[in-house]
């Protein structure tokens, strides 16, 4: 099946710094990608929809200035967590749909802010 | 908000069929039913999706009721590696321009020896 790859798989950063997470569709083009966040023992929560060549669409309650999304090409979307704080520690996951309506997810990025 | 209801947990004996139910009574005519599963600390894995006909692939079968208000995911011969959280999601399809996937709480399936 199609592959969506995230990098890094895990990252530890100091409070106040910024962290960039990459999401790539390896064998298909994705005009739209989705970013999710998942806290322990909880389900995935959609944060935003990333649109190639245009601004991302954020879900209610998600701070667009804190979670910067860039979708500069048909195979790459990035999520930057700015001025990270311990409460931003979470599992971040991206996904993209292929043209035949299947959505594939990245392996996730575990962010720990200390 | 998620538009599906699933039991929070289920057990299944190894080698037996696992039948996971899902209610989606408010589903619209243009919404598909998708199933994903998530093994601990990994990204969700696509299993199967369908509109109104029953579907089968190498992983599972999807049975959708005639009124489309509920569906059942069937893992024909469950193994220990099928232990995971299973999510049933409805989505307006449209290729890669369709609607987003909104996750509910899912069903935690435990396959026991």
Interface residues (C-beta under 8 A of the other chain):
Chain A: X1 X4 X6 X30 X31 X32 X34 X36 X43 X44 X45 X46 X49 X91 X93 X95 X96 X97 X98 X99 X100 X101 X102 X103 X104 X105 X106 X107 X108 X110
Chain B: X32 X34 X36 X38 X41 X42 X43 X44 X45 X46 X49 X87 X93 X94 X95 X96 X97 X98 X100 X101 X102 X103 X104 X105 X106
